[in-house]
Amino acid sequence: MTTPKNTLSVMQIASAAFGLALALSGCSSSEADEIRSEPSPSIESAETKEYVAASAEGPAQNVPKPVLPEAVNDNSANGARATVEYFWQAVDYGRLTGDTAPIEQVTHYVCEACNQLIYKWEQIYADDAWAVLDGETSIQIGEVQQNFDDANDEEWTAVLFKMQEPASQFYEDGVLNEDASIEGGESAGWWVEMVYDEDDGQWVIDWLDLDSTFDE
């Protein structure tokens, strides 16, 4: 099993999976943590309004918010899978809206890559930039590993999966930024480390990284 000591840096993760953030300057962990500690702005329910897709004219409007599945409360391999699937739905929602609250629902504050992701997308929309996605992120879960660390008396779960991102265009002030836009379509191996939060009664992600061995 890959361990955090042998994994890529947080910014390498951001560069590989969250290409639209490349156009912006980097942020420190303290900046991301500060943003994470503040409540995300609430948005009006979009269920009764017509969805308007993002385009060169402006960002998407009335994007349906992903619904947190009841399975995330299930302390089992199926619950872990459901949480990972929801996480990427929440990422797509954040890319289209800048609202990262759904991502925060299933991530732990110690997940540095998650914090960087949250900070980047909040900043993108705060700076009047937006993304146009050609489809949705798709994942194929390959393995769920449940582990126990005797030395530290800790229990944790790893989920290995392949992810394929949609092509996306990145606009700043209505102008296409070709350098920050990505073609998508390529599949890459990933893994997350998760724990079941007994207090909240649900799974949370506390580590996110590439896993090249899963590409083989």
Z-matrix of the N, CA and C atoms (Angstrom, degrees):
N
C 1 1.459
C 2 1.521 1 109.83
N 3 1.276 2 117.55 1 132.89
C 4 1.457 3 121.59 2 177.17
C 5 1.516 4 109.73 3 -64.53
N 6 1.317 5 117.48 4 140.10
C 7 1.453 6 121.81 5 178.25
C 8 1.501 7 109.70 6 -114.80
N 9 1.349 8 118.37 7 157.40
C 10 1.467 9 121.15 8 -179.32
C 11 1.512 10 113.42 9 -55.50
N 12 1.340 11 119.15 10 -29.29
C 13 1.453 12 121.13 11 -177.87
C 14 1.522 13 112.21 12 -65.78
N 15 1.336 14 117.16 13 -24.06
C 16 1.456 15 120.89 14 -176.88
C 17 1.515 16 113.04 15 -106.00
N 18 1.327 17 117.56 16 11.02
C 19 1.452 18 120.35 17 -173.82
C 20 1.512 19 111.92 18 -96.35
N 21 1.341 20 114.79 19 172.32
C 22 1.453 21 121.30 20 -179.70
C 23 1.515 22 110.44 21 -75.47
N 24 1.319 23 115.95 22 164.44
C 25 1.458 24 120.72 23 179.52
C 26 1.516 25 110.40 24 -72.66
N 27 1.314 26 115.59 25 162.34
C 28 1.461 27 121.00 26 179.81
C 29 1.514 28 111.23 27 -59.11
N 30 1.323 29 117.57 28 -42.79
C 31 1.453 30 119.69 29 -177.45
C 32 1.522 31 111.66 30 -70.41
N 33 1.365 32 118.24 31 -28.23
C 34 1.460 33 120.05 32 173.57
C 35 1.518 34 109.95 33 -66.36
N 36 1.329 35 116.27 34 -38.48
C 37 1.456 36 120.12 35 176.52
C 38 1.519 37 110.17 36 -61.28
N 39 1.317 38 115.67 37 -48.06
C 40 1.463 39 120.25 38 -178.70
C 41 1.516 40 110.41 39 -59.91
N 42 1.328 41 117.52 40 -39.12
C 43 1.454 42 121.35 41 -179.14
C 44 1.514 43 111.02 42 -68.09
N 45 1.335 44 117.13 43 -36.04
C 46 1.456 45 120.88 44 -175.32
C 47 1.512 46 112.45 45 -78.16
N 48 1.328 47 117.57 46 -40.90
C 49 1.452 48 119.73 47 -170.90
C 50 1.505 49 114.88 48 -107.13
N 51 1.281 50 117.89 49 -23.29
C 52 1.449 51 119.90 50 -173.80
C 53 1.518 52 108.75 51 -121.24
N 54 1.334 53 116.40 52 61.77
C 55 1.443 54 122.26 53 -170.31
C 56 1.504 55 115.03 54 -56.54
N 57 1.312 56 118.82 55 -29.12
C 58 1.454 57 119.85 56 -177.28
C 59 1.518 58 112.39 57 -66.35
N 60 1.308 59 117.69 58 -20.89
C 61 1.465 60 120.32 59 -179.92
C 62 1.515 61 112.67 60 -79.13
N 63 1.325 62 117.52 61 -8.93
C 64 1.456 63 120.11 62 -175.84
C 65 1.521 64 112.31 63 -65.69
N 66 1.317 65 117.08 64 -24.56
C 67 1.462 66 119.43 65 -176.78
C 68 1.522 67 112.19 66 -73.91
N 69 1.311 68 116.69 67 -15.81
C 70 1.452 69 120.14 68 -177.04
C 71 1.512 70 110.58 69 -98.94
N 72 1.297 71 116.21 70 158.97
C 73 1.461 72 120.51 71 177.63
C 74 1.505 73 109.77 72 -69.56
N 75 1.343 74 116.48 73 154.92
C 76 1.453 75 121.65 74 -178.61
C 77 1.506 76 111.12 75 -69.06
N 78 1.333 77 115.19 76 158.59
C 79 1.453 78 120.26 77 177.19
C 80 1.506 79 108.86 78 -124.55
N 81 1.310 80 116.20 79 151.23
C 82 1.453 81 120.57 80 179.73
C 83 1.512 82 109.76 81 -82.52
N 84 1.339 83 116.08 82 162.59
C 85 1.456 84 120.31 83 177.98
C 86 1.515 85 110.96 84 -60.82
N 87 1.347 86 117.54 85 -36.00
C 88 1.462 87 120.11 86 -179.65
C 89 1.517 88 111.22 87 -64.78
N 90 1.351 89 116.82 88 -38.05
C 91 1.460 90 120.28 89 178.11
C 92 1.517 91 110.18 90 -64.12
N 93 1.328 92 115.77 91 -45.11
C 94 1.452 93 120.07 92 -179.58
C 95 1.515 94 110.92 93 -64.26
N 96 1.330 95 117.32 94 -41.20
C 97 1.457 96 120.70 95 179.44
C 98 1.516 97 110.91 96 -64.10
N 99 1.365 98 116.68 97 -37.32
C 100 1.461 99 120.35 98 179.46
C 101 1.512 100 110.62 99 -63.86
N 102 1.343 101 116.26 100 -43.70
C 103 1.457 102 120.24 101 177.59
C 104 1.521 103 109.90 102 -63.12
N 105 1.360 104 116.55 103 -41.26
C 106 1.456 105 121.61 104 -177.04
C 107 1.522 106 111.53 105 -62.64
N 108 1.336 107 116.19 106 -33.17
C 109 1.457 108 119.89 107 -175.68
C 110 1.517 109 112.74 108 -75.83
N 111 1.337 110 116.87 109 -16.07
C 112 1.451 111 120.81 110 -179.50
C 113 1.518 112 110.23 111 -93.14
N 114 1.322 113 119.39 112 141.14
C 115 1.459 114 120.73 113 179.24
C 116 1.517 115 111.09 114 -65.28
N 117 1.337 116 115.61 115 137.78
C 118 1.452 117 119.86 116 178.30
C 119 1.518 118 109.50 117 -72.45
N 120 1.331 119 116.73 118 147.32
C 121 1.463 120 119.02 119 179.78
C 122 1.513 121 111.21 120 -63.46
N 123 1.315 122 116.57 121 138.24
C 124 1.454 123 120.17 122 179.11
C 125 1.515 124 108.98 123 -77.24
N 126 1.336 125 115.35 124 153.14
C 127 1.456 126 119.57 125 178.29
C 128 1.521 127 108.51 126 -123.81
N 129 1.294 128 114.96 127 153.48
C 130 1.455 129 120.73 128 -179.61
C 131 1.516 130 109.45 129 -71.03
N 132 1.314 131 116.84 130 140.66
C 133 1.456 132 120.95 131 179.54
C 134 1.518 133 109.95 132 -57.03
N 135 1.361 134 114.31 133 134.82
C 136 1.463 135 118.99 134 -176.90
C 137 1.522 136 111.92 135 -100.10
N 138 1.333 137 117.52 136 4.08
C 139 1.451 138 120.49 137 -173.13
C 140 1.522 139 112.19 138 -63.56
N 141 1.329 140 118.40 139 -31.70
C 142 1.457 141 120.63 140 -175.73
C 143 1.526 142 112.52 141 -98.42
N 144 1.313 143 116.94 142 3.90
C 145 1.454 144 119.95 143 -179.28
C 146 1.524 145 110.60 144 -115.46
N 147 1.310 146 115.40 145 155.12
C 148 1.460 147 120.48 146 -177.45
C 149 1.524 148 110.79 147 -75.73
N 150 1.326 149 114.76 148 132.92
C 151 1.461 150 120.62 149 178.99
C 152 1.524 151 109.96 150 -72.73
N 153 1.321 152 116.00 151 133.54
C 154 1.462 153 122.26 152 176.52
C 155 1.525 154 107.40 153 -119.79
N 156 1.323 155 116.32 154 117.65
C 157 1.462 156 120.67 155 -176.97
C 158 1.525 157 111.16 156 -68.35
N 159 1.317 158 115.55 157 150.91
C 160 1.462 159 120.58 158 176.05
C 161 1.521 160 110.01 159 -67.14
N 162 1.319 161 115.90 160 148.87
C 163 1.459 162 121.37 161 179.46
C 164 1.520 163 108.26 162 -154.52
N 165 1.317 164 115.58 163 -175.32
C 166 1.463 165 119.70 164 176.60
C 167 1.524 166 111.15 165 -64.03
N 168 1.330 167 116.57 166 -19.28
C 169 1.463 168 120.92 167 -178.29
C 170 1.524 169 112.69 168 -79.89
N 171 1.318 170 116.85 169 -23.39
C 172 1.456 171 118.62 170 -178.25
C 173 1.514 172 112.07 171 168.24
N 174 1.341 173 117.06 172 172.01
C 175 1.467 174 121.05 173 -178.85
C 176 1.520 175 112.39 174 -70.99
N 177 1.319 176 115.51 175 165.90
C 178 1.462 177 121.16 176 177.55
C 179 1.526 178 110.11 177 -62.71
N 180 1.325 179 114.99 178 150.66
C 181 1.460 180 120.61 179 179.06
C 182 1.524 181 109.71 180 -125.93
N 183 1.327 182 115.29 181 147.12
C 184 1.466 183 121.60 182 176.85
C 185 1.525 184 111.85 183 55.94
N 186 1.319 185 115.98 184 44.05
C 187 1.467 186 121.19 185 -179.91
C 188 1.529 187 108.96 186 -71.80
N 189 1.323 188 118.22 187 127.31
C 190 1.468 189 119.76 188 178.52
C 191 1.527 190 110.85 189 -60.96
N 192 1.313 191 116.08 190 129.74
C 193 1.467 192 120.44 191 -179.99
C 194 1.527 193 109.34 192 -79.47
N 195 1.330 194 117.53 193 134.95
C 196 1.468 195 119.36 194 178.80
C 197 1.526 196 110.95 195 -62.79
N 198 1.314 197 115.56 196 143.74
C 199 1.462 198 121.47 197 -178.62
C 200 1.524 199 109.09 198 -96.59
N 201 1.319 200 115.98 199 125.24
C 202 1.460 201 120.63 200 179.29
C 203 1.527 202 109.16 201 -66.28
N 204 1.341 203 118.02 202 118.18
C 205 1.466 204 119.74 203 -177.29
C 206 1.526 205 111.85 204 -71.86
N 207 1.318 206 116.01 205 148.65
C 208 1.462 207 120.35 206 178.64
C 209 1.523 208 111.41 207 -61.93
N 210 1.330 209 116.59 208 -24.04
C 211 1.466 210 120.77 209 -176.80
C 212 1.523 211 113.07 210 -62.18
N 213 1.340 212 118.20 211 -22.33
C 214 1.468 213 119.28 212 -179.79
C 215 1.523 214 111.23 213 -66.06
N 216 1.323 215 116.91 214 -15.86
C 217 1.465 216 121.08 215 177.58
C 218 1.523 217 112.38 216 -87.44
N 219 1.326 218 116.17 217 -4.52
C 220 1.463 219 121.47 218 -177.23
C 221 1.524 220 109.73 219 -89.57
N 222 1.309 221 117.61 220 116.24
C 223 1.466 222 122.39 221 -179.60
C 224 1.522 223 110.00 222 -78.53
N 225 1.338 224 114.81 223 74.31
C 226 1.460 225 121.87 224 -177.40
C 227 1.519 226 108.98 225 -154.62
N 228 1.329 227 116.34 226 173.65
C 229 1.460 228 120.79 227 177.19
C 230 1.522 229 110.68 228 -61.15
N 231 1.325 230 117.34 229 -37.63
C 232 1.466 231 120.43 230 178.70
C 233 1.523 232 111.15 231 -64.62
N 234 1.326 233 116.63 232 -36.71
C 235 1.454 234 120.05 233 177.22
C 236 1.512 235 111.99 234 -65.67
N 237 1.335 236 116.59 235 -39.17
C 238 1.464 237 121.04 236 177.65
C 239 1.526 238 110.52 237 -64.32
N 240 1.329 239 116.98 238 -43.78
C 241 1.475 240 120.98 239 178.24
C 242 1.529 241 110.75 240 -59.62
N 243 1.314 242 115.96 241 -47.38
C 244 1.467 243 120.28 242 -178.17
C 245 1.523 244 111.30 243 -60.90
N 246 1.324 245 116.62 244 -34.80
C 247 1.462 246 120.54 245 179.98
C 248 1.516 247 111.36 246 -68.12
N 249 1.334 248 116.99 247 -42.59
C 250 1.466 249 120.91 248 178.74
C 251 1.525 250 110.29 249 -64.24
N 252 1.320 251 117.08 250 -42.61
C 253 1.465 252 120.41 251 179.06
C 254 1.534 253 110.79 252 -62.28
N 255 1.326 254 116.30 253 -43.31
C 256 1.467 255 120.05 254 178.60
C 257 1.521 256 110.80 255 -64.50
N 258 1.330 257 117.23 256 -38.76
C 259 1.464 258 121.02 257 -179.10
C 260 1.520 259 111.22 258 -54.99
N 261 1.325 260 117.98 259 -45.26
C 262 1.466 261 120.00 260 -177.79
C 263 1.525 262 112.15 261 -74.11
N 264 1.335 263 117.52 262 -28.30
C 265 1.466 264 119.19 263 170.88
C 266 1.529 265 109.93 264 -64.31
N 267 1.331 266 114.95 265 -39.71
C 268 1.464 267 120.03 266 178.70
C 269 1.522 268 111.57 267 -66.99
N 270 1.347 269 116.77 268 -35.17
C 271 1.467 270 120.75 269 177.35
C 272 1.526 271 110.04 270 -63.73
N 273 1.329 272 117.29 271 -46.19
C 274 1.468 273 120.11 272 177.85
C 275 1.527 274 110.91 273 -60.19
N 276 1.322 275 116.30 274 -40.53
C 277 1.466 276 120.33 275 178.25
C 278 1.524 277 110.26 276 -62.69
N 279 1.318 278 116.81 277 -42.09
C 280 1.461 279 120.84 278 177.88
C 281 1.510 280 112.42 279 -64.53
N 282 1.315 281 116.86 280 -36.29
C 283 1.462 282 120.88 281 178.25
C 284 1.522 283 111.58 282 -64.92
N 285 1.326 284 115.93 283 -33.48
C 286 1.465 285 120.11 284 -177.14
C 287 1.524 286 113.31 285 -88.02
N 288 1.328 287 117.72 286 -17.36
C 289 1.462 288 119.93 287 -172.15
C 290 1.529 289 114.79 288 -127.75
N 291 1.321 290 117.11 289 -25.55
C 292 1.459 291 120.05 290 -171.74
C 293 1.516 292 112.73 291 82.50
N 294 1.328 293 117.22 292 -1.74
C 295 1.466 294 122.17 293 177.79
C 296 1.528 295 108.20 294 -89.55
N 297 1.313 296 116.77 295 112.32
C 298 1.463 297 121.13 296 -175.64
C 299 1.527 298 113.03 297 -104.41
N 300 1.320 299 117.75 298 8.64
C 301 1.463 300 120.45 299 -179.45
C 302 1.529 301 112.52 300 -57.06
N 303 1.352 302 119.26 301 -41.95
C 304 1.463 303 118.44 302 178.10
C 305 1.531 304 113.13 303 -62.14
N 306 1.337 305 117.56 304 -33.29
C 307 1.463 306 120.12 305 176.48
C 308 1.523 307 109.64 306 -64.39
N 309 1.323 308 115.83 307 -43.49
C 310 1.462 309 120.79 308 -177.85
C 311 1.521 310 112.30 309 -65.08
N 312 1.337 311 116.90 310 -22.93
C 313 1.458 312 119.94 311 -179.81
C 314 1.523 313 112.48 312 -61.45
N 315 1.336 314 117.44 313 -29.09
C 316 1.465 315 119.99 314 -173.07
C 317 1.524 316 112.43 315 -124.10
N 318 1.335 317 118.09 316 19.13
C 319 1.460 318 120.51 317 177.87
C 320 1.520 319 110.22 318 -125.49
N 321 1.318 320 115.08 319 146.14
C 322 1.463 321 122.08 320 178.57
C 323 1.520 322 108.63 321 -88.77
N 324 1.321 323 116.28 322 150.62
C 325 1.466 324 119.81 323 -178.24
C 326 1.523 325 112.91 324 -65.16
N 327 1.332 326 118.56 325 -16.42
C 328 1.468 327 120.49 326 179.39
C 329 1.529 328 112.03 327 -81.83
N 330 1.322 329 118.13 328 -8.70
C 331 1.470 330 121.19 329 -179.67
C 332 1.529 331 109.10 330 -77.02
N 333 1.333 332 116.41 331 99.07
C 334 1.460 333 120.80 332 -174.89
C 335 1.526 334 111.93 333 -64.20
N 336 1.324 335 116.89 334 -42.98
C 337 1.463 336 119.41 335 179.71
C 338 1.525 337 110.72 336 -62.68
N 339 1.328 338 116.70 337 -37.71
C 340 1.463 339 120.64 338 177.63
C 341 1.524 340 110.52 339 -64.80
N 342 1.330 341 116.55 340 -42.71
C 343 1.464 342 120.56 341 179.12
C 344 1.523 343 111.81 342 -62.78
N 345 1.337 344 116.54 343 -41.27
C 346 1.460 345 120.70 344 177.89
C 347 1.527 346 110.32 345 -62.77
N 348 1.317 347 115.73 346 -42.52
C 349 1.464 348 120.86 347 179.65
C 350 1.522 349 110.95 348 -61.98
N 351 1.319 350 116.18 349 -47.12
C 352 1.464 351 121.13 350 179.46
C 353 1.525 352 110.68 351 -59.74
N 354 1.316 353 116.67 352 -48.48
C 355 1.467 354 121.21 353 -178.47
C 356 1.531 355 111.20 354 -61.26
N 357 1.326 356 117.04 355 -45.22
C 358 1.462 357 121.14 356 -177.09
C 359 1.525 358 111.85 357 -59.07
N 360 1.347 359 116.24 358 -48.84
C 361 1.460 360 117.75 359 -174.99
C 362 1.514 361 112.67 360 -72.74
N 363 1.318 362 117.65 361 -30.94
C 364 1.460 363 118.97 362 173.31
C 365 1.526 364 110.52 363 -64.65
N 366 1.331 365 116.49 364 -40.30
C 367 1.459 366 120.54 365 -179.36
C 368 1.521 367 112.02 366 -69.93
N 369 1.325 368 116.81 367 -38.39
C 370 1.465 369 120.42 368 179.65
C 371 1.528 370 110.36 369 -55.82
N 372 1.320 371 116.93 370 -50.06
C 373 1.464 372 119.94 371 -177.67
C 374 1.521 373 111.86 372 -75.36
N 375 1.317 374 117.09 373 -28.97
C 376 1.468 375 119.54 374 175.30
C 377 1.522 376 111.04 375 -65.77
N 378 1.333 377 116.56 376 -26.58
C 379 1.460 378 122.02 377 179.85
C 380 1.527 379 112.54 378 -93.78
N 381 1.344 380 116.83 379 18.77
C 382 1.474 381 122.19 380 178.18
C 383 1.521 382 112.37 381 60.87
N 384 1.313 383 116.34 382 36.01
C 385 1.462 384 121.64 383 172.58
C 386 1.526 385 107.44 384 -114.05
N 387 1.336 386 116.50 385 164.43
C 388 1.460 387 119.57 386 -179.39
C 389 1.525 388 110.31 387 -159.10
N 390 1.325 389 114.58 388 171.14
C 391 1.461 390 121.18 389 -178.37
C 392 1.520 391 110.65 390 -121.34
N 393 1.319 392 114.86 391 147.07
C 394 1.462 393 122.96 392 171.65
C 395 1.522 394 106.39 393 -115.15
N 396 1.328 395 117.68 394 119.24
C 397 1.463 396 121.74 395 -178.08
C 398 1.517 397 110.58 396 -103.54
N 399 1.317 398 115.47 397 139.08
C 400 1.464 399 121.82 398 176.21
C 401 1.526 400 108.17 399 -100.82
N 402 1.323 401 116.01 400 78.60
C 403 1.458 402 120.14 401 -178.12
C 404 1.517 403 111.77 402 103.59
N 405 1.327 404 115.57 403 -157.84
C 406 1.451 405 121.89 404 -176.05
C 407 1.525 406 110.71 405 -127.33
N 408 1.324 407 115.15 406 159.89
C 409 1.460 408 120.31 407 172.85
C 410 1.524 409 108.69 408 -71.07
N 411 1.316 410 116.47 409 132.73
C 412 1.462 411 120.39 410 177.35
C 413 1.522 412 109.53 411 -118.27
N 414 1.320 413 116.19 412 140.78
C 415 1.457 414 120.08 413 178.31
C 416 1.522 415 109.98 414 -128.73
N 417 1.320 416 114.99 415 151.59
C 418 1.457 417 122.29 416 176.26
C 419 1.528 418 107.61 417 -126.54
N 420 1.308 419 116.55 418 106.16
C 421 1.458 420 120.70 419 -177.71
C 422 1.518 421 109.79 420 -78.04
N 423 1.334 422 114.67 421 127.24
C 424 1.456 423 119.30 422 -176.52
C 425 1.512 424 114.33 423 -102.66
N 426 1.329 425 117.26 424 -34.12
C 427 1.461 426 119.10 425 -173.79
C 428 1.526 427 110.15 426 -157.46
N 429 1.318 428 114.99 427 142.85
C 430 1.460 429 122.05 428 172.74
C 431 1.520 430 107.36 429 -119.72
N 432 1.323 431 116.32 430 117.75
C 433 1.461 432 121.83 431 -177.76
C 434 1.525 433 109.34 432 -109.65
N 435 1.306 434 116.43 433 121.92
C 436 1.459 435 121.43 434 177.56
C 437 1.525 436 108.66 435 -103.03
N 438 1.329 437 116.60 436 125.20
C 439 1.461 438 122.07 437 -170.61
C 440 1.523 439 111.60 438 -126.83
N 441 1.345 440 113.97 439 156.00
C 442 1.464 441 120.28 440 175.26
C 443 1.518 442 109.15 441 -136.15
N 444 1.333 443 116.03 442 126.58
C 445 1.460 444 122.98 443 179.23
C 446 1.528 445 108.32 444 -96.66
N 447 1.346 446 115.64 445 104.88
C 448 1.467 447 119.89 446 -177.59
C 449 1.524 448 111.75 447 -63.72
N 450 1.335 449 116.25 448 -38.82
C 451 1.465 450 120.23 449 -175.49
C 452 1.525 451 111.73 450 -61.83
N 453 1.337 452 115.94 451 -40.98
C 454 1.470 453 120.44 452 -177.38
C 455 1.527 454 113.37 453 -104.76
N 456 1.337 455 115.32 454 1.23
C 457 1.463 456 120.62 455 -179.21
C 458 1.528 457 110.60 456 53.43
N 459 1.343 458 114.96 457 48.91
C 460 1.461 459 121.21 458 -178.34
C 461 1.527 460 110.50 459 -122.77
N 462 1.302 461 115.03 460 141.76
C 463 1.457 462 121.79 461 177.47
C 464 1.521 463 108.99 462 -114.98
N 465 1.331 464 117.43 463 132.14
C 466 1.451 465 120.21 464 179.83
C 467 1.525 466 110.11 465 -149.46
N 468 1.311 467 115.24 466 162.61
C 469 1.463 468 122.18 467 -175.99
C 470 1.521 469 109.78 468 -127.62
N 471 1.317 470 115.87 469 139.29
C 472 1.466 471 121.76 470 175.48
C 473 1.525 472 109.07 471 -116.24
N 474 1.320 473 115.45 472 136.14
C 475 1.464 474 121.31 473 177.59
C 476 1.520 475 108.17 474 -119.28
N 477 1.335 476 116.69 475 121.11
C 478 1.459 477 122.62 476 178.97
C 479 1.524 478 108.68 477 -100.83
N 480 1.329 479 116.28 478 136.95
C 481 1.459 480 118.90 479 -177.31
C 482 1.524 481 110.66 480 -156.42
N 483 1.314 482 115.04 481 161.72
C 484 1.460 483 121.82 482 171.51
C 485 1.521 484 108.28 483 -104.32
N 486 1.318 485 115.17 484 140.28
C 487 1.458 486 120.41 485 -178.08
C 488 1.521 487 110.29 486 -126.11
N 489 1.312 488 115.85 487 137.80
C 490 1.462 489 121.88 488 175.34
C 491 1.522 490 108.06 489 -124.38
N 492 1.325 491 115.66 490 119.81
C 493 1.459 492 120.76 491 -177.93
C 494 1.526 493 111.39 492 -90.38
N 495 1.328 494 117.48 493 149.22
C 496 1.462 495 120.14 494 174.85
C 497 1.522 496 110.78 495 -75.85
N 498 1.310 497 115.83 496 155.43
C 499 1.465 498 119.23 497 171.75
C 500 1.525 499 108.13 498 -63.26
N 501 1.317 500 116.39 499 147.91
C 502 1.458 501 119.13 500 -178.50
C 503 1.517 502 110.77 501 -146.62
N 504 1.312 503 114.60 502 149.29
C 505 1.463 504 121.74 503 175.31
C 506 1.529 505 107.84 504 -115.76
N 507 1.309 506 115.45 505 140.94
C 508 1.459 507 121.15 506 -175.82
C 509 1.523 508 108.89 507 -115.70
N 510 1.328 509 116.24 508 124.10
C 511 1.465 510 121.52 509 -178.20
C 512 1.524 511 110.39 510 -114.83
N 513 1.319 512 115.89 511 136.02
C 514 1.458 513 123.33 512 174.45
C 515 1.521 514 107.93 513 -123.02
N 516 1.327 515 116.24 514 116.94
C 517 1.466 516 121.44 515 -177.78
C 518 1.522 517 111.38 516 55.28
N 519 1.332 518 115.94 517 36.17
C 520 1.456 519 121.08 518 178.03
C 521 1.508 520 115.25 519 80.63
N 522 1.331 521 117.84 520 3.27
C 523 1.467 522 121.81 521 -179.09
C 524 1.525 523 109.20 522 -108.72
N 525 1.323 524 116.64 523 129.41
C 526 1.458 525 121.37 524 -179.92
C 527 1.521 526 110.70 525 -66.30
N 528 1.311 527 116.24 526 127.90
C 529 1.461 528 122.55 527 174.61
C 530 1.524 529 107.21 528 -101.53
N 531 1.327 530 116.49 529 97.19
C 532 1.456 531 120.69 530 -175.35
C 533 1.526 532 112.07 531 -67.65
N 534 1.317 533 117.36 532 -31.51
C 535 1.461 534 120.34 533 -179.23
C 536 1.525 535 111.70 534 -66.29
N 537 1.313 536 116.49 535 -34.11
C 538 1.464 537 120.37 536 -178.23
C 539 1.521 538 112.68 537 -88.38
N 540 1.333 539 117.69 538 -17.08
C 541 1.459 540 121.19 539 179.51
C 542 1.525 541 109.58 540 -74.14
N 543 1.323 542 116.19 541 152.22
C 544 1.466 543 120.47 542 -178.87
C 545 1.523 544 109.99 543 -126.56
N 546 1.336 545 115.42 544 150.08
C 547 1.457 546 121.26 545 -178.62
C 548 1.521 547 112.16 546 -79.50
N 549 1.334 548 117.71 547 -32.55
C 550 1.457 549 120.56 548 -179.50
C 551 1.517 550 111.51 549 72.53
N 552 1.317 551 115.42 550 -171.22
C 553 1.456 552 120.76 551 176.47
C 554 1.515 553 115.16 552 90.08
N 555 1.330 554 118.35 553 -23.04
C 556 1.455 555 120.61 554 -179.13
C 557 1.523 556 110.31 555 -84.91
N 558 1.344 557 114.99 556 139.14
C 559 1.450 558 120.72 557 -179.90
C 560 1.521 559 109.81 558 -98.06
N 561 1.324 560 116.96 559 136.73
C 562 1.461 561 121.60 560 -179.00
C 563 1.519 562 109.92 561 -133.44
N 564 1.334 563 115.79 562 149.59
C 565 1.452 564 121.35 563 178.10
C 566 1.521 565 111.44 564 -83.59
N 567 1.330 566 116.04 565 137.21
C 568 1.459 567 122.39 566 -179.34
C 569 1.516 568 109.86 567 -137.96
N 570 1.321 569 115.63 568 165.14
C 571 1.459 570 120.27 569 169.72
C 572 1.517 571 109.57 570 -149.16
N 573 1.323 572 115.06 571 151.48
C 574 1.454 573 121.40 572 173.91
C 575 1.520 574 108.68 573 -124.91
N 576 1.318 575 114.86 574 147.19
C 577 1.461 576 121.10 575 170.94
C 578 1.519 577 106.86 576 -104.13
N 579 1.324 578 116.54 577 134.12
C 580 1.455 579 121.22 578 -173.58
C 581 1.523 580 110.71 579 -133.94
N 582 1.318 581 115.19 580 156.47
C 583 1.463 582 121.18 581 171.52
C 584 1.524 583 108.08 582 -134.20
N 585 1.309 584 114.56 583 153.67
C 586 1.463 585 119.18 584 175.58
C 587 1.519 586 108.05 585 -94.52
N 588 1.323 587 116.11 586 117.25
C 589 1.459 588 122.33 587 -178.81
C 590 1.530 589 108.90 588 -82.16
N 591 1.326 590 115.47 589 105.82
C 592 1.463 591 119.92 590 -177.68
C 593 1.526 592 111.72 591 -65.11
N 594 1.322 593 117.07 592 -33.64
C 595 1.465 594 120.14 593 -178.73
C 596 1.524 595 111.78 594 -66.38
N 597 1.348 596 115.94 595 -45.15
C 598 1.465 597 120.33 596 -179.47
C 599 1.520 598 112.38 597 -88.75
N 600 1.334 599 116.50 598 -14.31
C 601 1.458 600 119.83 599 178.91
C 602 1.509 601 113.48 600 68.45
N 603 1.350 602 117.00 601 40.45
C 604 1.457 603 119.82 602 178.31
C 605 1.528 604 110.19 603 -158.44
N 606 1.330 605 115.23 604 166.13
C 607 1.456 606 122.10 605 176.64
C 608 1.525 607 110.36 606 -79.95
N 609 1.353 608 115.77 607 146.50
C 610 1.460 609 121.42 608 172.07
C 611 1.527 610 108.84 609 -137.61
N 612 1.319 611 115.83 610 147.04
C 613 1.463 612 122.63 611 179.20
C 614 1.521 613 108.70 612 -91.72
N 615 1.338 614 116.85 613 127.52
C 616 1.467 615 118.65 614 178.28
C 617 1.525 616 113.20 615 -120.16
N 618 1.338 617 117.36 616 4.29
C 619 1.468 618 120.74 617 173.98
C 620 1.516 619 108.84 618 -156.92
N 621 1.326 620 116.53 619 139.54
C 622 1.464 621 122.99 620 -179.71
C 623 1.512 622 108.51 621 -139.76
N 624 1.334 623 116.71 622 129.18
C 625 1.459 624 118.97 623 -176.65
C 626 1.528 625 111.24 624 -159.14
N 627 1.322 626 114.55 625 160.95
C 628 1.454 627 121.70 626 171.34
C 629 1.520 628 109.65 627 -71.56
N 630 1.328 629 116.83 628 150.72
C 631 1.463 630 122.08 629 175.50
C 632 1.519 631 107.87 630 -138.91
N 633 1.327 632 115.97 631 94.81
C 634 1.465 633 120.97 632 -175.42
C 635 1.519 634 112.16 633 -65.21
N 636 1.337 635 117.81 634 -24.79
C 637 1.463 636 119.92 635 -179.19
C 638 1.522 637 111.23 636 -65.76
N 639 1.327 638 116.63 637 -25.58
C 640 1.458 639 120.08 638 -179.73
C 641 1.523 640 111.37 639 -79.13
N 642 1.334 641 117.44 640 -10.40
C 643 1.461 642 121.06 641 176.43
C 644 1.517 643 111.33 642 -76.66
N 645 1.323 644 116.80 643 -20.81
C 646 1.459 645 121.30 644 -173.04
C 647 1.515 646 111.24 645 -74.30
